[in-house]
């Protein structure tokens, strides 16, 4: 098979005005296109590019691309020669062309080599290539540059040519297939095979040439016979023979372990019609006149390929028992099959855009199909858009994928846990950057490490921006947890004791609390609390109070009755009896979340106490028969609670405390303040309405963080409790 020469010398011999008419397809003046051609011709020698921009532009013109794509292609030499800045391009050619040219420049500069023994790396490289651009036309221009490079490399015997061809087969051509650009894909594959295995290429080419006349004559006879059948049925269609490409022949020979003569699809015909319904009419005519092979039938019209390809494929047995492949499609399907995404931009202003093409473009960034080399990788990416990931290179050229916003530290922990722990700096494309730098797709990342050391606690601070991935943060937490377990255990025990003290909870079953929080052992819970994996607010939600002495309850039937409204506006459920007035005891002032017990008073209904209330614990034995089980209702009431705050006096202290209550949406009922005139210490007794222990715990945390505040805790008096 013959390919283009190194350069189109006829094209480059044209005057600039003639070139403008050639690329615009019109005699009308095009100032921007003319200026782009001037930049291309004047900058090509200084750009360092091996390919001539006119050759690349000609490849794209034959794909019917839009003028913006052609202009961006022609401006690449000027960008590489540093004769045009982004601002100058935007001013002269528009923002769209400037962005597109920037995208293309980034892609053309970079190589995308994939290790042959790591198929998943080729997949990641293809994803990275798309993720690096915000306009898929840049990828199309990259393909045109690659094709022209291959045309040049095929004429030379250079070591770099093999790397170029290998990269094309592993990364570029499969992506061109997904974008539906068959014209470029087939030629890139043939040229790559010609470079990598010239003997196999020549052997197939020579055999095809040897029997070309006989094969082409057979296809012509079949084509005339098919045209006659279609005319007899009054079906208008264009029928022609379809050439088979050398690489696809070689690949099928390798897959089936057969010789060229044993392949059955070297004879192929294509039928182009006007409407989809006519495609199926032609299929019926073909099957009525020739015996078809059921296993060789594919309906890609009803079930298009993921790259948008549509056509009917069938194989029939012609004269002399030879198999002929027949493809049937509409004009639009044929154009899309040959041009793929390039067809999306060929519509001029005011033209109608095919919705199917728009859907195909929208699906490009998802790459829903793959070669199946790494199923886990595919499943991970099938649910994510590419712009939600960044694809970056290691110094050895391997690709790692990370969530958007990832930093060099996230990259380091993805490479290896120890690399992350010992990371002290990073280089991006050879330039030192801070560890909070946000990575972009296509960048090459090098991590600078120290021999010893570990992570910094600052890395866990979300506000400082060192780590964005949960995986990396968990590794840092694990390191600190392993290094300081004894310290975390002591800190956790101290934090729990402090929380119980300030919430007024006397005795806690640590094992039960650990179970309620999802830990197998109380030590694990305390270590998590000390390490910061568990918060005091979470502990406050699960705290249970156990009375020092077992409290007998009134033996009743096991049913729950909701009584009247208690003082304070909350709901109390009393087991076994109903219709009783309930009041919350002033001595301990229970709040929802506290373990509570009821005491049947004489003439005042049921007085509700905390189970660890001093008056309940000291209740005489003869009165314990009047205790009854009560529980909070499903919607806990807001209840008053007494608090005691100790601090060093300062201007604005009371105002700051009041603001904390207001910001927490907690109603402050009363405040009584006493200041020691000698040491200026403040004792502040407060009364507030809270909903639960967890809300109270959060309130304590906010107040404790105020300047000059020593402690704040729950405060109880020792009244009679209404007995």
C-alpha positions in Angstrom: 0.0 0.0 0.0 1.3 3.4 -0.9 1.4 6.4 1.3 2.0 10.1 0.9 5.5 11.5 0.3 7.4 13.4 2.9 5.9 16.7 1.9 3.3 17.9 -0.6 5.7 19.8 -2.8 2.9 21.0 -5.1 1.1 22.5 -2.2 4.2 24.2 -0.8 5.0 25.7 -4.2 1.7 27.6 -4.3 1.7 31.4 -3.6 0.2 32.5 -0.3 -3.0 33.8 -1.9 -3.4 30.5 -3.7 -2.8 28.6 -0.4 -5.5 30.7 1.3 -8.0 29.8 -1.5 -7.0 26.1 -1.3 -7.5 25.8 2.4 -10.6 28.0 2.6 -12.2 26.3 -0.4 -13.4 29.7 -1.6 -12.1 32.7 -3.7 -13.4 35.0 -1.0 -10.6 36.7 1.1 -9.9 35.2 4.5 -7.7 37.6 6.4 -7.2 35.3 9.5 -6.4 32.2 7.4 -4.0 34.1 5.3 -2.2 35.5 8.3 -2.0 32.0 9.8 -0.4 30.7 6.6 2.1 33.5 6.7 3.0 32.7 10.4 3.4 29.0 9.4 5.7 29.6 6.5 7.8 32.3 8.3 8.2 30.2 11.5 8.6 26.6 10.3 12.4 26.7 10.1 12.8 28.2 13.6 10.2 26.0 15.2 12.2 22.8 15.5 9.3 20.7 14.1 10.1 17.8 11.7 6.8 18.1 10.0 5.7 20.9 7.7 2.5 22.6 8.9 1.1 22.7 5.4 1.3 18.9 5.2 -0.6 18.6 8.5 -3.2 21.2 7.5 -3.7 19.3 4.3 -4.4 16.1 6.2 -7.0 17.9 8.2 -8.5 19.7 5.2 -9.2 16.3 3.6 -11.2 15.4 6.8 -13.4 18.5 6.2 -12.5 20.2 9.5 -13.6 23.7 10.3 -11.4 26.8 9.7 -10.6 27.3 13.4 -8.9 23.8 13.4 -6.9 24.7 10.3 -5.8 28.1 11.7 -4.7 26.5 15.0 -2.7 23.9 13.1 -0.9 26.6 11.1 -0.1 28.7 14.1 1.8 25.8 15.9 5.2 26.7 14.4 4.9 30.3 15.5 4.2 29.2 19.0 7.1 26.8 19.1 9.4 29.5 17.6 8.0 31.9 20.3 6.9 34.4 17.8 3.3 34.4 19.1 2.0 34.7 22.7 -1.4 33.6 23.9 -2.5 37.2 24.2 -1.4 38.0 20.6 -3.3 35.0 19.3 -6.4 35.8 21.2 -6.4 39.4 19.9 -5.7 38.5 16.2 -7.5 35.1 15.9 -10.0 35.0 18.8 -10.0 33.2 22.3 -11.2 29.9 20.9 -8.3 29.6 18.5 -5.8 30.7 21.2 -7.0 28.1 23.6 -7.1 25.4 20.9 -3.5 26.3 19.9 -2.4 26.1 23.5 -3.9 22.6 23.8 -2.3 21.4 20.6 1.1 22.8 21.6 1.0 20.9 24.9 0.1 17.6 23.2 2.6 17.9 20.4 5.4 18.6 22.9 4.7 15.4 24.9 5.4 11.8 24.1 3.1 9.1 25.3 5.2 5.9 25.6 3.5 3.0 27.2 5.4 -0.1 28.5 4.5 -3.1 26.4 4.1 -5.3 29.4 1.7 -3.0 31.2 -1.5 -2.8 29.0 -3.3 -0.7 31.7 -0.6 2.0 31.3 -1.7 2.4 27.6 -5.2 2.8 28.8 -4.2 5.5 31.3 -2.2 7.3 28.7 -5.2 7.4 26.4 -7.2 8.9 29.2 -4.5 11.4 30.0 -4.3 12.5 26.4 -8.0 13.4 26.4 -8.0 14.9 30.0 -5.2 17.3 29.0 -7.4 19.2 26.6 -10.7 21.1 26.9 -11.3 20.9 23.1 -11.2 17.5 21.5 -10.2 19.1 18.2 -6.7 19.4 19.7 -6.5 15.6 19.8 -7.5 15.5 16.1 -4.6 17.9 15.3 -2.3 15.8 17.4 -3.3 12.7 15.3 -2.6 14.6 12.0 0.9 15.6 13.3 1.5 12.0 14.3 0.4 10.7 10.9 2.8 13.0 9.1 5.6 12.1 11.5 5.0 8.4 10.6 5.0 9.2 6.9 8.5 10.7 7.4 9.7 8.0 9.7 8.7 5.2 7.3 11.1 6.6 4.8 14.0 6.6 7.3 15.8 3.9 9.2 16.1 5.6 12.7 15.8 4.1 16.2 13.3 6.7 17.2 11.0 5.5 14.4 10.3 2.2 16.2 9.4 4.1 19.5 7.1 6.3 17.5 5.4 3.4 15.8 5.0 1.4 19.1 3.5 4.3 20.8 1.1 4.8 17.9 -0.2 1.2 18.0 -0.5 1.2 21.8 -1.9 4.6 22.5 -2.7 6.8 19.5 -4.4 4.4 17.1 -6.8 2.9 19.6 -7.9 6.4 20.7 -8.4 7.4 17.0 -10.6 4.3 16.7 -12.7 5.4 19.7 -13.1 8.8 18.2 -14.3 7.1 15.0 -11.6 8.5 12.8 -11.0 5.5 10.6 -9.2 7.3 7.8 -6.3 8.3 10.1 -6.4 5.1 12.2 -5.9 2.8 9.2 -3.0 4.7 7.8 -1.3 5.2 11.1 -1.6 1.4 11.8 -0.2 0.5 8.3 2.7 2.8 8.7 3.5 1.6 12.2 3.5 -2.0 11.0 5.8 -1.0 8.1 8.3 0.4 10.6 8.1 -2.3 13.3 7.9 -5.4 11.0 8.9 -4.4 7.5 9.3 -8.0 6.3 5.7 -8.9 7.3 4.4 -5.7 5.8 6.2 -6.3 2.5 5.1 -10.0 2.4 1.4 -9.1 2.8 1.7 -6.2 0.4 3.4 -8.3 -2.3 0.8 -11.1 -2.0 -2.0 -8.6 -2.2 -0.3 -7.1 -5.3 0.2 -10.6 -6.8 -3.5 -11.5 -6.9 -4.8 -8.0 -6.8 -6.1 -8.1 -10.4 -8.0 -11.4 -9.9 -9.4 -10.2 -6.6 -10.4 -6.8 -7.9 -12.1 -8.3 -11.0 -14.1 -10.7 -8.7 -15.2 -7.7 -6.6 -16.2 -5.7 -9.7 -18.3 -8.6 -11.0 -20.0 -9.0 -7.7 -20.6 -5.3 -7.5 -22.2 -5.2 -11.0 -24.4 -8.1 -10.1 -25.5 -6.5 -6.8 -26.2 -3.2 -8.6 -28.4 -5.1 -11.1 -30.4 -6.7 -8.3 -30.9 -3.3 -6.6 -32.1 -1.6 -9.8 -34.5 -4.5 -10.4 -36.0 -3.7 -7.0 -35.9 0.1 -7.8 -33.5 0.8 -5.0 -31.1 3.7 -5.6 -27.6 3.1 -4.1 -23.9 3.6 -4.7 -22.0 0.3 -4.7 -18.2 0.0 -4.7 -15.4 -2.3 -3.6 -13.7 -1.6 -0.2 -9.9 -2.1 0.2 -8.6 -4.1 3.1 -5.8 -2.5 5.1 -2.6 -4.3 5.6 -2.4 -4.0 9.4 -6.0 -5.4 9.8 -5.1 -8.3 7.6 -1.9 -8.9 9.6 -3.7 -8.7 12.9 -6.4 -11.2 11.7 -3.6 -13.6 10.5 -2.0 -13.4 13.9 -5.2 -13.9 15.8 -6.5 -16.9 13.7 -3.0 -18.3 12.9 -3.8 -18.6 9.2 -2.1 -17.6 6.0 -3.3 -14.7 3.8 -5.0 -17.1 1.3 -7.2 -18.6 4.1 -8.8 -15.3 5.0 -12.4 -15.0 3.9 -13.0 -11.2 4.0 -10.4 -10.0 1.5 -13.2 -9.4 -0.9 -15.5 -6.6 0.4 -18.2 -4.4 -1.0 -19.9 -1.3 0.4 -23.4 -0.1 -0.3 -24.4 3.6 0.4 -28.1 4.6 0.4 -30.2 7.6 1.4 -32.3 6.3 4.3 -32.0 3.9 7.3 -35.1 1.9 6.1 -33.4 1.4 2.7 -30.4 -0.2 4.5 -32.6 -3.1 5.7 -34.3 -3.3 2.2 -30.8 -3.8 0.7 -30.0 -6.4 3.3 -33.1 -8.4 2.4 -32.2 -8.2 -1.3 -28.6 -9.4 -0.6 -29.8 -12.3 1.5 -32.4 -13.3 -1.1 -29.8 -13.6 -3.9 -26.9 -15.1 -2.0 -26.5 -17.5 0.8 -25.4 -15.6 3.9 -23.3 -16.7 6.9 -25.4 -16.0 10.0 -22.4 -15.8 12.3 -20.9 -13.0 10.2 -24.0 -10.7 10.5 -23.8 -7.6 12.7 -26.4 -4.8 13.1 -24.5 -1.7 14.2 -27.4 0.5 13.2 -29.7 -0.7 15.9 -26.7 -1.2 18.3 -24.0 1.3 17.4 -20.5 0.9 18.6 -19.4 3.1 21.5 -17.5 5.3 19.1 -20.7 6.1 17.2 -20.0 3.8 14.3 -23.2 2.6 12.5 -23.5 0.1 9.6 -25.0 -3.3 8.6 -22.3 -6.0 8.2 -23.0 -9.3 6.5 -21.1 -12.0 4.6 -22.4 -14.0 1.7 -21.1 -16.8 -0.5 -20.6 -15.6 -4.1 -19.7 -17.4 -7.2 -17.0 -20.1 -7.0 -17.9 -20.5 -3.3 -15.9 -17.4 -2.3 -17.0 -15.3 0.6 -17.8 -11.6 0.1 -18.3 -9.1 2.9 -21.0 -6.5 2.4 -21.4 -3.3 4.4 -24.6 -1.3 4.1 -25.0 2.3 5.5 -26.4 5.7 4.8 -24.3 8.6 3.5 -24.3 10.2 7.0 -23.1 6.9 8.5 -20.4 6.6 5.9 -19.1 10.1 6.5 -19.0 9.6 10.2 -17.3 6.2 9.9 -14.5 7.8 7.8 -14.2 11.2 9.5 -15.5 10.5 13.0 -15.3 13.6 15.3 -13.9 15.6 12.5 -17.4 15.7 10.9 -18.7 17.4 14.0 -17.2 20.7 13.1 -17.7 20.8 9.3 -21.1 22.4 9.7 -20.9 26.1 8.8 -22.6 28.9 10.7 -26.4 28.5 10.5 -26.0 24.8 9.5 -27.9 22.0 11.2 -25.9 19.9 13.6 -26.7 16.2 13.9 -27.8 15.3 17.4 -26.1 11.9 17.0 -22.8 13.6 16.4 -23.3 15.8 19.4 -24.0 12.7 21.6 -20.9 11.1 20.2 -18.8 14.1 21.1 -20.2 14.2 24.6 -19.3 10.5 25.1 -15.6 11.0 24.2 -14.5 12.0 27.6 -16.0 9.0 29.2 -14.4 6.3 27.0 -17.0 3.7 27.8 -15.2 1.0 25.8 -11.8 -0.4 26.3 -9.7 -3.4 25.2 -10.5 -5.1 28.5 -6.9 -5.2 29.6 -7.7 -4.0 33.1 -11.3 -4.5 34.1 -10.9 -3.0 37.5 -9.5 0.2 36.0 -12.3 0.4 33.5 -15.0 0.0 36.1 -13.4 2.7 38.2 -13.5 5.2 35.3 -16.8 4.2 33.7 -18.6 6.2 36.4 -16.4 9.2 36.3 -15.9 12.1 33.8 -12.3 12.6 32.8 -12.2 16.2 34.0 -12.7 14.8 37.5 -9.3 13.1 37.3 -5.8 14.2 36.7 -3.3 12.0 34.9 0.3 12.6 35.7 3.6 10.9 34.8 6.3 9.5 37.1 10.0 10.1 36.2 10.0 6.7 34.5 7.0 7.6 32.3 4.3 5.6 34.0 0.9 7.3 34.4 -0.9 7.7 37.7 -4.5 8.9 37.9 -5.6 11.0 40.8 -8.7 13.0 41.7 -8.8 16.6 40.4 -7.1 18.9 42.9 -4.6 16.4 44.0 -1.2 17.6 45.2 2.4 16.3 44.9 1.9 14.8 48.4 -1.2 12.8 47.2 1.0 11.7 44.2 3.8 10.6 46.6 1.4 8.4 48.7 0.0 6.9 45.5 3.5 5.8 44.4 4.3 4.3 47.8 3.4 4.9 51.5 7.1 5.4 52.5 7.6 7.8 49.6 4.8 9.9 51.1 6.0 9.7 54.6 9.6 10.8 53.6 8.4 13.5 51.1 10.0 16.9 51.6 9.6 18.5 48.2 8.5 18.1 44.6 9.5 19.0 41.1 6.9 19.5 38.3 8.5 19.2 34.8 11.9 20.0 36.4 10.6 23.0 38.4 10.4 23.0 42.2 6.9 23.6 43.5 5.3 23.7 46.9 3.6 20.6 48.3 0.2 22.3 48.1 0.6 22.7 44.3 -2.5 21.5 42.3 -1.4 18.9 39.7 -2.6 19.1 36.1 -2.9 16.3 33.6 0.2 15.5 31.5 2.7 16.9 34.0 5.8 14.9 35.1 6.2 14.7 38.9 9.4 14.0 40.8 9.2 13.6 44.6 12.2 14.8 46.7 12.6 12.6 49.8 14.7 12.4 53.0 16.2 9.2 54.3 14.5 9.5 57.7 11.5 11.3 59.1 7.8 11.1 58.9 4.7 13.2 58.0 3.8 16.5 59.6 0.6 17.0 61.5 0.0 20.1 59.3 -0.7 17.7 56.4 -3.9 16.6 58.2 -5.2 20.2 58.5 -7.8 20.6 55.6 -7.3 24.4 55.7 -3.6 24.2 54.7 -4.3 22.2 51.5 -1.5 19.6 51.7 -3.7 16.5 51.0 -6.8 16.1 49.0 -7.3 12.3 48.8 -8.8 10.3 51.7 -6.4 7.5 51.0 -3.4 9.7 51.7 -4.9 11.2 54.8 -5.6 7.8 56.2 -2.0 6.8 55.7 -0.8 9.8 57.6 -3.3 9.1 60.4 -2.1 5.5 60.5 1.5 6.6 60.9 0.8 8.9 63.8 -1.4 6.2 65.4 1.3 3.6 65.2 4.0 6.0 66.4 2.1 7.3 69.5 -0.3 4.7 70.6 0.5 5.0 74.3 0.2 8.7 74.1 -3.1 8.5 72.2 -4.4 6.1 74.8 -3.6 8.5 77.7 -5.0 11.4 75.7 -8.2 9.6 74.9 -8.7 8.6 78.5 -8.1 12.2 79.6 -10.5 13.5 77.0 -13.3 11.0 77.9 -12.9 11.8 81.6 -13.1 15.5 80.9 -16.1 15.1 78.7 -17.9 13.1 81.3 -17.0 15.6 84.0 -18.2 18.7 82.2 -21.4 16.9 81.0 -22.1 15.8 84.5 -22.0 12.1 83.8 -20.7 10.2 86.8 -20.0 6.5 85.8 -19.6 5.2 82.3 -19.3 1.6 81.1 -16.3 2.0 78.8 -16.8 -1.4 77.1 -20.5 -0.7 76.4 -19.7 2.8 75.1 -17.0 1.4 72.8 -19.5 -1.1 71.4 -22.0 1.6 70.8 -19.4 3.6 68.9 -18.4 0.6 66.7 -15.1 -0.5 68.5 -14.4 -4.0 69.7 -12.4 -2.8 72.7 -12.5 0.2 75.0 -8.7 0.7 74.4 -9.4 1.0 70.6 -12.0 3.7 71.3 -9.7 5.6 73.6 -6.8 5.5 71.1 -9.1 6.7 68.3 -10.3 9.5 70.6 -6.8 10.5 71.4 -5.7 10.4 67.8 -8.5 12.6 66.6 -10.3 9.9 64.6 -13.2 10.1 67.1 -14.6 13.4 68.4 -16.0 14.2 71.8 -19.3 15.2 70.1 -19.6 11.6 68.8 -18.9 10.3 72.3 -21.5 12.6 73.8 -24.2 11.2 71.5 -23.6 7.7 72.8 -22.9 8.3 76.5 -24.9 6.3 78.9 -25.1 6.8 82.7 -25.0 3.9 85.1 -26.3 4.5 88.6 -23.9 3.5 91.4 -26.6 1.4 93.0 -29.2 -0.8 91.2 -32.6 0.9 91.2 -35.7 -1.3 91.5 -38.6 -0.2 89.4 -42.3 -0.7 89.8 -43.4 -4.1 88.4 -46.1 -3.4 85.7 -47.4 -4.8 82.5 -44.9 -4.3 79.6 -46.6 -1.6 77.6 -45.9 2.0 76.9 -48.5 4.7 77.4 -47.9 8.4 76.5 -49.2 10.6 79.3 -50.0 14.3 79.4 -47.6 17.2 78.6 -44.9 17.6 81.2 -43.6 20.8 82.6 -41.0 22.1 80.1 -43.0 21.1 77.1 -41.3 17.7 76.4 -42.7 14.2 75.9 -42.1 11.5 78.6 -43.2 7.9 78.2 -44.2 6.1 81.4 -44.2 2.3 81.4 -47.4 0.8 82.7 -49.4 3.8 83.8 -51.0 6.8 82.1 -52.8 10.0 82.7 -50.2 11.2 85.2 -48.7 14.7 85.3 -44.9 14.7 84.8 -42.4 17.3 85.9 -38.7 17.6 85.4 -36.9 17.7 88.8 -35.1 21.0 89.6 -32.4 19.2 91.6 -30.7 17.5 88.6 -32.5 19.0 85.6 -32.3 16.1 83.2 -32.0 16.8 79.5 -32.8 14.5 76.5 -30.0 12.0 76.2 -29.7 11.5 80.0 -30.7 8.2 81.5 -33.8 9.1 83.6 -36.0 7.6 86.3 -39.4 8.6 87.5 -40.5 9.1 91.2 -44.2 9.0 92.0 -44.9 12.0 94.3 -47.9 12.6 96.5 -50.2 14.9 94.6 -47.7 16.2 92.1 -47.6 13.3 89.6 -44.3 11.9 88.5 -41.1 13.8 89.1 -38.4 12.9 86.5 -34.8 12.7 87.6 -31.5 11.7 86.2 -30.6 8.2 87.2 -27.4 9.4 88.9 -29.2 12.2 90.7 -27.9 12.5 94.3 -31.4 12.6 95.7 -32.3 9.4 93.8 -29.1 7.6 94.9 -29.8 8.6 98.6 -33.5 7.7 98.4 -34.5 5.7 101.5 -35.3 2.1 101.0 -38.9 2.5 102.0 -39.5 5.0 99.1 -37.8 3.0 96.3 -41.0 1.2 95.5 -42.3 4.5 94.1 -39.6 4.6 91.4 -40.9 3.9 87.9 -39.3 3.5 84.5 -39.7 6.5 82.2 -38.1 7.3 78.8 -37.8 10.3 76.5 -40.2 10.6 73.6 -39.2 10.3 70.0 -38.9 14.0 69.6 -36.8 15.2 72.6 -37.9 18.5 74.1 -35.7 21.5 74.7 -34.9 21.6 78.4 -33.2 24.0 80.7 -29.8 23.0 82.1 -27.4 24.7 84.5 -23.8 25.4 83.6 -20.8 26.7 85.5 -18.0 28.6 83.7 -14.7 29.6 85.2 -12.4 32.1 83.4 -10.0 35.0 83.8 -11.9 38.3 83.5 -11.3 40.4 80.4 -13.3 43.1 78.5 -15.9 41.5 76.2 -15.9 38.1 77.9 -19.7 38.0 78.5 -20.4 39.3 75.0 -18.3 36.5 73.5 -20.0 33.8 75.6 -23.4 35.1 74.6 -22.4 35.1 70.9 -21.4 31.4 71.2 -24.9 30.6 72.5 -26.5 32.7 69.7 -24.4 31.1 66.9 -25.2 27.6 68.2 -28.9 28.5 68.2 -29.1 27.8 72.0 -31.4 29.9 74.0 -29.7 31.5 77.0 -32.2 31.8 79.9 -30.1 33.4 82.7 -26.6 34.5 83.6 -25.2 35.3 87.0 -21.6 36.5 87.2 -19.3 36.9 90.2 -15.7 38.3 89.8 -13.0 37.9 92.5 -11.7 41.5 93.0 -8.2 40.1 94.0 -7.2 37.7 91.2 -9.9 38.8 88.7 -11.2 35.2 88.2 -14.8 34.9 87.0 -17.4 32.4 88.1 -20.3 32.5 85.7 -23.5 30.5 86.4 -25.6 30.1 83.3 -29.0 28.5 82.5 -29.8 27.5 78.9 -32.2 25.4 76.9 -30.6 22.4 75.1 -31.9 19.5 73.1 -29.3 16.8 73.8 -26.0 15.9 75.3 -24.3 16.1 71.9 -25.5 19.6 71.4 -24.3 20.5 74.9 -20.9 18.9 74.1 -20.5 21.0 71.0 -21.5 24.1 72.9 -18.8 23.3 75.5 -16.1 23.0 72.8 -17.0 26.4 71.3 -16.9 28.1 74.8 -13.7 26.3 75.8 -12.0 27.8 72.8 -12.7 31.4 73.9 -9.8 33.4 75.2 -9.3 33.3 79.0 -11.9 30.5 79.6 -10.6 27.8 82.0 -13.4 25.4 82.2 -17.1 25.0 81.6 -19.2 22.1 82.9 -22.6 21.1 83.9 -23.7 22.3 87.3 -26.3 20.7 89.6 -27.8 21.8 93.0 -29.0 19.3 95.7 -32.6 20.2 96.3 -35.4 17.9 97.4 -36.6 17.0 94.0 -40.3 17.3 94.9 -40.6 14.3 97.1 
